[in-house]
Amino acid sequence: MSPKDAIPPEDEFEFAEPSAAAPLSAPMAYEDQARWWLANVYQGDQVPQFTPRAIISGMAIGGIMSISNLYVGLKTGWGLGVTITACIIAFAVFRAMEAIVPAYRRRPFSVLENLTMSSAASAAGYISSAGLVSSIPALYMATGRALTWWEMMLWLGAVAPLGVCMAIPLKRQLINIDQLPFPTGIATAETLRGIHAAGVEAMQKAKALLWTALAGFGVKLWASLGLIGVSLKERFALPQAWCERLDRWTLPDALPLWPGQQGLIDRLTLGFEGSTIMVAAGAIMGIRVGVSLLVGAVIYYGVLAPQLIERGVIPGDGYREIVKWILWPSTAMMVVSGLLAFAMRWRTIGRAFGELVAIFGGGDRHRDPLADVEAPASWFILGVLLSGSACVVLGMWRFQISWWMGIVAVALTFLLSIVAARATGETDITPISAMGKITQLAYGVIAPSNMTTNLMTASITAGAASHSADLLTDLKSGYLLGSNPRRQTLAQFFGVVAGILFCVPIYTIVVKTPTPAADGSQPAAAETNLGTAQLPAPSAKVWAAVAEVLNRGLDGLPPGAIWAMVIGGALGAALTLAEEFLPRPWVRWLPSATGLGIAGVVPASNSISMFLGALIAWLWTKWNAKSAEKYVISGSSGLIAGESLTGVAVILWLEGPHLWEALRAALW
């Protein structure tokens, strides 16, 4: 598992795949190295790459995975690794089609087509990181402002391409010249080489993903029997006795730690999640974060919450009441840890800003031998002008952000995208949340007491940084496999479109936020899933919490929260410093500040289940490392995808009678 998985950045996470060894970099001048690459590695003009089937399959697979990423992101704050899972799925699908379609046998799905497919799929799969699991739900939590479907589509359609365009000038410096490793990019390239050279293992992984996806489907269907029975009774007059029987057979949302302790779940959420999503997520994230989640859950919900309820500091039982207090120390821990870890990478930051000199005139003046295959500078200039202008105009029109503040946000986004891209290249950690928090803190000074400006300017920075780093990771894979980077960049734009078209409609249905009236006014109240135990949206809570503190000051906090924030922040700083300066063998025994922090903004049952998954994966690795390496990622991804997609399907079924009316009202 790569560092990107093992120590996720603050409150937004992306599960990637195991990294591989760094590529051999010949010690030669850049021009000689570029010519050698063209002569010995590049095959973008000889091997099919940017084909309709690669783009369409990438948009379809990525779009489906974007729904899964959205659902899981709103439940846990984590995101799923998209690229390698998509490569395995596409390989298995096209290999199966080759057996039945003669034309596919004559022209097999090439390794570069699969790479192009994965570029489109990753852009679609990560569209939720452009705001759908953070700034947009945080805006509703903090201000009550619910965006319409077309507002979200326009906003994401401006922010995500901005990040793609900002990656274009960075590719030459970070990948061609500096030869940064981008571990997930290397892992993707190695996986593609492996499955296209020897398909047996790829098919084994694909079968594991399929069977576990079916298992996830079965678990979610089991957990939804009661709701489905009520729906069947309303629509088809199902007998009441049948409904009662289905309800008795339904898998509970949470299971007690031991028999007879249902009260612990109802009052303190101490139990196991009635779901495989959390177990599978824990298997991917690793034992260190899993143990940290368990420790955090015990401290927050098993020790602090009962004491605070007894003393009247928390006015009532249940997750919603407890999390209103617990989120403050846990948020402080994550924010301080994330920003301190970011600041301690000052050498990386310095080198990142040094890219500006190389990009704008300070680099080599000779003609780049790769100029004919690289995405041209004109794409960067035109793309940033169009996407940046769209961000500024939409900010003025829909969020009342001053034009000059919008321009500052776009300029700041470019600088921070450089930092995020280099951090990803060197460490495989994309500090998405840290980028957003820097912008939030900056606009806390520039535009105090304006939470909308605070959140939506930070949305530009975080969303663009995410897509910039994602494209560069894909381009690293392409550099190793000899692909055409122009075509990969174009595939990324197609993926962004697919992610938006798939994700936004599902978001409007899943979160159940109110639909604004035609004049833009917001309903006074509405039933929403956001912030509940079913859909806790931990990333959005952290964003909203930071915006509220910067808006109201410390007087608006619950009793005792200030000291709790001080303690949480100090603990986050101490763990980050210890992780930086202690000997490497000791670090694995330290709790993860991220894991401890996230445990405070999700129900304890989530954390306990994720620990269980991490423990199972760790024991499996100790028992048979080769088998675990083959099946943990693919099997866990299948469980998550199967259950999360089924969860969305159940919601669509339950909302079916009202869906058309809601869509009609939104459209007209």
N, C-alpha and C positions, 0 to 999 in steps of 0.2 A: 504494500500500500504506500502511495506516495505521501510526502509531507502535506500535500494539499488536503488529503483525507484525514491524516492522523491528527493534525492540529488546525482545525478550521478557523478562518478569520472571524472573530467576534460573533456577530449575530446573524450572519448570512453565510451559508456553507454550500460548497459544491463538492459532491463526491466524484472523484476522478477514478483512475485505475492505477494499477501498480506501475511504477516507473521502471525504466530500463537504464542500462549503462549509457553514458554520454557518447556521442559519436566521435570518431577520430577526426581531429581538426589539423590539417597539415600546416606547419609553420612556414607560410609563404605570404608574399604580398597579396593584397586583396584582389588586384586585377588577375594575377596568376591563379589564385584560388578560384575566382569566378569562372575563368576560362576552363580550368580543370573540371569544375562542377558541370559546366555546359557540355563538355566533351564526354565525361564519364558517368554522370549521375542523371542529368536531365533527360527525360523521355516524354515530356509533355506533348511533343509533336508527333511521336510515333505510336503512343499508346492511347486508346480512347479515354477521355477524361470528362469533358463537359458535355455530356449527352443528355437527351431528354429523360431517359430512364433513370439516370443518376440524380438529376434535379428533382424529378417528380417523386421518386422513392425517398429522397432526403427530406423533402417537404412533408410527405405523408408520415414517415417514421418520426421525424422531429416534431411535427405537429401533435401526434399522439403522445409522445413523451413529454411535450410541453404541458399537456393537461395533467399528466402524472406529476411533473415537477411542481406545477401550481398547487395541486391538492396537498402534496407532501410538504411543500414550503409553507403553506398556511397552517398546517398542523404542527410542524416541528421547527421551522426555520431553516431546515436543510434543503439542498437541492440534489438531484440525482446526476451521476455521471452519464453523459449522453453519448459521447463519441464512440467509445469502444463497444458499448452495448448496441448502438445503431449499426456499427460495422458488422458485428456478428449476426444481427437480425437480417441485414441486407444480404450478406453472404449466403445465409441459409435459405432465404427466399429465392434468390436468383439461382442457387445451385439446384433447388427443387424444381424451378421452372425450366432449367436446362434439360431435366429428365423428361419433360413432357412437351416442350416447345422446340421444334427443330432449329428455328432461327437463333435461339439463345445458345443452342449447342454449337452452332457455327461461329457465334460471336459471344464467348463467355464474358461475364461481368468482370472487368479488369480491376486491378488493384487501384489504379488512379480514378476509375469511376467510383469505386467504393470510398476513396478518400474525398472526392467531390461530394458524394452523398453525405458523408459524415460532417463536412463543413456546413452544408445546408441544415442537417439535423441538429448540430450543436447550436447554431444560431437560433433555430426555432425552440429548441429545448430550454435554452437559458433566457427566453424572453421574459419569464417571470422575474428575473433579477433586475430588469429595467424598471421595476416599480410595482408590479402586481402583488408581491409578497411583502413590500416594505412601505414606500412612500404613499402609494395610493390608498391602501387600507389605513395607514397611519393618519392620513388627512381626514378620513371619516372618523376615526377614533378621537382625534384631537379637536376637530372643528365641527363634526357632523356633516361635512360636505361630501356627498356621494357623487361621483362622476358618472356621466352617461356612457353608454358603450362607445359612441362616436368620439367623445372626448378622450377616452382611454386609447382608442385606436390612433387618433391623431397624435397624442402625446408620445406613445411608444414608437409610432412611426417616425417621429422626429429624433427621439433620444437614441434609439438603438442604431440607426444608420450613422449618426454622429460618431459613435464609438468605432464603427467599422471603418469609416473614413479616416479617423485619427490614427488608426493602426498602419495605414498605408506608408507614410514616411518613416515609421519606426522599424519596419521590417528589414530594410537594408542594414541599418546600424545594429540592431539587436541580434538578428539571425545571421545575416551574411558576414558581417564584420566581427562583431563581438562573440559570435557563436555561443550565445547563452543556451543552456541546456533545455529549458522548457520541458521538465520531466514527463508531463502528461502527453506532450507532443511526441516525445521519443517513444513512450509506451504505445501510443496509437500506431506509430509507424512500425514498431516491432510486431504488434498484433496483426496488422494488415499483411506484413511480410509472411508471418507464420501461417495465417489461415489460408492465404492464397497459394502458399507453397505446399501445405499439407492440410487438407480439409477435414481429416478425421477428428482432430481435436476441436476444430471450430464447430463441427456438427454436434459434438458432445456438449459443448457449452451452450449451443443453441437449444438443444433438447432439454438441458437443465433449466434454461430460462423459460421455455415453453411449459414444462411440467410445473414449475414453481408458480408461474403466472396462473395456471389453472387452479393450483392450490389456493393462491390469493383470492381468485374469483370465488371459490367455494366458501372460504372463510367469510368474505364480505357478504355473500348471499345469505349465509347462515345468520350473520349478525343483523341482517335486514328483514328477516322473515316476518317479524311482527308488523313492521311498517308496510311491507308488501301486502300482508293479509288485510290490513285496514283499507289499503287502496283497492284491492280486489273486491272487498265487500261493497265499497262505494260504487265501483264501476260495473261489477258483474253480479251483485247481490250474493256474494259468497256467504254461506251459512255462518251464523255467529259462532257455532261450536267449532267450526274449522278455524276461524280467526283466533279463538282462544287457544286452540291446540298449537297453531303456528307460534303464537306469542310465548307459550310455555317452552317451545323448542328453540326459541331464539337465543343465540349466543349473547350474553350481556356485554354492555359497552366496557365494563371493567370487572375484573374478577378479584375476590379477596385474597390477601396474602395467605390466609389459612381459613378453614371453614368457620362460619359463625361470626366473621368480622366485617360484615357488609357496612357497618357504621363507619369504619375507617375510610372506606371509599367515599361514602356519601358526604362525610364531614371534611376529610383531609385529603381525599383522592389517593390514599395509600393502598395500592393494589397492583394488579397487572392489567394492561390494556387488552381488551377483547379484540385483538387485531394482530396481524403479522407484520404490518408496516413498521412499527417501532422495533420489533425484534430484528427485522431485516436491516433497518437503518443502523442499529447498534452493531450488527455483524460487519457492516462496511466501515464504520467510523473507527473501530479499534478499541482495545481494552482500556487504554489510558483514559480516553474521553468517557467510555462507558462507566468505569469506576467513579470518575468525577461526577457524572450525572447521578449515580446512586448516592454518593456522599452528600451532594447538594440536596437531593430529594429528602433524605433523612433529616438533614439539618433544618431545611426550610419548613417542611410539612410535618415532620415527626417531632421536632423539638421546639422551634420558634413559634409556629402557628398555634399549637395548643396553649402555650404560655400567653401569647398576645390575645387570643380569644378569651381566655379566662380573665385577663386584666381589662378587657373592654377596648383594647387598642384596635383590634379588628372586630367590627360590629357584626358578627354572625359567622356561620360556618359556610363551607362550600368553596369551590375553586374561585369563583368570581370575586368573592369578598377577600379571600386570602391573597390573591395575586395583586390586588390593588396596593397592598403594603409590601409584599415580597419583591415585586418587580424593581423597587428602587435600589436596594443594595445590590441586587443581581445585575441590574443595568449599569450601575456605577462600576462594578467589577469588570464587566465586559468592555465598557467604553474606555476606562483607564488602561486596562490591559492592552486593548487593541491600539490605542493611540501611542502608548509608550513603546510597544513593540515596533510600531511604524517609525517612531522617532529614532529608535536605536539602530535602525537601518540607515543611518545618515550617510554612510559611504554609498549605498545603493541609491539613495535620494540624490546625492551629489552627482553620481554618474548619470542618473536619469536626466537631470536638468542639463548636463553636459551634452545630451543628445541634441538640444536646440541648436548648438553651434554647428554640429555636424549636419543637421537637417537644413538649416538656412544659411548656406554659403560658406561655412567654415570647414567643410570636408574636402575630399579630394576633388579637384576640378577636371580630372580626366573623365572621359565618357565611360559610364558604367557598362561593362560587358554584358550585364544582365538587363539592360534598359529595355530590350525588346520583349522580355517576358514578364518583367515586374509591372505591377499596377502603376500607371504614370502619375506624376505629381499633379497633373490637371484633375485627376479623379479626386485627390485629396482636397484641392482648393475648391473645386465646384461643390463637392459633397459637404464640406464644412460650411461653405457659404449658404447652401440650401438648407441643410439640417440645422445649423446654428441659427439661421434666421427664423426657421420654423419654430425652434424652441423659444426664441425671444418673442415672436409674434403671439404664439399660443400662451406664453406666460403673461403677456400684457392683456390679451383678450379674455382668457378664461380664469386667470388667477390674480389679476391686478398687480403683477410684478412690473415695476418700472423698467422701461426699455434699457436703461443703462445698467440696472442690476442684472437683467437677463444677459447682456453682453459680457459683464464681469463673470457671470456663472459659466458661460461658454468658454471664455478664456481660461478661467480656473480649471475647467474640466480638461482642457488640453494639457495643461501642466500636470495635473494629477493623473491623467491617463498615462503619461510617460512614466510616472513613478509606479503606477499599478502594473504596467506592462513589464518594466524591468524587474519588479518584485516577483512577478509570476515567472519570468524567465530564469531568475536566479534561485528561487525557493519553491516554485510551484504553488505558492499561496497568493491568491488575488485578494488584496485588502479592500474588498468592495465597501464594506461597512465603514472602515476607517476613512475612505475617501468621502463618503457621505457625511460622516461626523465632522470632518474638517470644514466642509462647506456649511453645515449647520452652525458650527461655532462661528465661522466667519460672518454669516448672515445674522447671527445673534447680536453682532456688533453693528453691521451695516443696516439691518432692518429689525431692530428690537421690537418685541410685542407683535410680531406678525408671523403666526405659525404657518400660514399658507405659503408665504414666500420662503420661509425657512425650510419647509419640507420639499417643495417642488424644485427649488434650485438645487438642493442636495440630490434630488431624484435625477437631475441631469448628470451630475458628476458620477454618481454611483452606477447608473445605468450605462452610460457611455464607457466608463472604465471597464465594466464587466464585458461588454461586447468587443472592446478593443483588445483586451487580454485573450478573449476566446478566439478571435481571428488569428492573433499571433501564435497561439498554441497550435492551431490548425496549420498555419503556414510553416511552422517548424516541422510538422509531420511531412508536409509537402516538400520541404527542402531536402529531407532525408530520402524521400522516395522519388525525387526528380519530377515533381509536378509543375504545372504552369501556375504561378501565383496569381496572375490576373484572373484566371478562370476560377480559382478557389475564392477570390474576393467576390466575384459575381455570384457564386453559389451562396455566399454568406448573406447577400442581400435577399435572395430568394427565400432563404431560411427565415429571415426576419419577418417577411410578409406572411409566411405560413404560421409562425408562432403567434403573430397578432391575430390572424383570422381564426385560429383554433382556440387560443387562450381567453381572449376578451369575452366572447359570449359565455364560455363556461364560468368565468369569474363572476359575471353578473348574476348567474343562477346559483352558484355554490354559496356565495357569501350572503346573498339575500339582503343586500343593502337597498334602501328605498330608491325608487326611480324619481328623479327631479321632475317637477312640472314643466310645462312647455315654456313658461316665462323664466325658468332657471331657479325658482324658489324650491326650498327643500321641505319635505314633509316633516311635521312636528315630531313624529315618533314612528318607529318601525321595528319589526322583529328582524334581527340579524344574527348570523352565526358568528360574526367576528368577536373575538375575545372570550368565547365560551370554551368549555372543556372539549367540545367536539371540534372546534376550529380556533385554537388559541392565538394563532398568528403572532408568534413571539418576536419576529423581526419587526413587525409593524409596531408592537408595543414599545420596543426600545426606541424606535424612531420617534414615536409620539411622545414618549416620556422625555426625551431630550428636548423636543420642541416645546413641551409644556414648561419645563424648568426654565428654558431661555425666555419664555414668554411671561410667566407669572412670577418668576423668582422663587425663592425657597419657602415663602410664606404659604404657598398653596399645597405644600406636601402634607401627607398624613402625620399624625403624632409619632415622634421618634424616628421618622424616616431620614432626617438629616444626619444623625449619628450613624444610622445604619448605612447610609451612602458613604460616609467617611470611612467606616470600617471596611465596607465592600471594596471601595476604591483602593484603600491601602493594601488589602489582601491581593487584589488584582495586580497592583504594582509589584508587590513582593514576589508573587509567583512568576511574573514576567522577568524580573531581574534575576531570580534564581535560575530560571530556565536559560537565561543568557550566559550566566557566569559560572554556574556549577559545572563540574565535569559531566561530559555527555552520558556516562553510564548512570549517573544519579538522576538525570532529568526524567527518565521513564518512571521514577517513583514519585514524582511530583504530581499533584492534582492539576488538571487543566483549568485555567481560569475561564476559558470558554465553556467547558462542560459544567463547571460550578455555576456559572452565570445563567446558562440556558435552563438549568434545573429549576431556577426560580420563576421562569415565565411560561413553563408548560406544566400540566398536571403531574403529580408525583408518579402516577401510573405510567405515563409516557417514559419518564426517566428510568423507572425500574425495568420496564420491558426492554428499553434500549440497552441497559446493562446486561440483561439476560442474553440478548443477541450477541453483544460483544464477547460475553463469556463463552458462549457456544462456539463462536468463530475462533477464539483464542485456544480453546481446548482442542478443536479440530486441527488447528495448525500444529499444535504440539504433538498430536497423534499421527497426522499424516500431512506434512507441509505441502507436498506436491498435489495431493487431492484437494486440499483447501485452496491452493492457488488457482486451481482450475475451476472450482465450483462456487466459492464463497461469493465473489462479485456477481457472476452471472445468475446464480440461484437467488441471491438477495434482491438483485435488480428485478428478477421475474416476480418475486413475491410482492414487491412494492408496486410494480407496474400493474400486475393483475388486480390487486386489491384496490389501489387508488382509482384505476379506470372503472372498476365495478362500482366503487363508491359514487363516482360522478354519474354513471349510468342509472343507479338507483335514485339519485336526486332528480335526474331528468325524468324518470318514470313517475316519481311522486309529484313532481311539479307539472307533469304533462298537461292536465286540464287547464292550468293557468298560464302555461308557457306562451302559447300563441298570443293571448291577450297582452301579456307583458311585452313580448317582442313587437306586437302591433303598436302598443302605446309608445314604446321607445322609438320605433321607426317613424311613426306618424304623429 
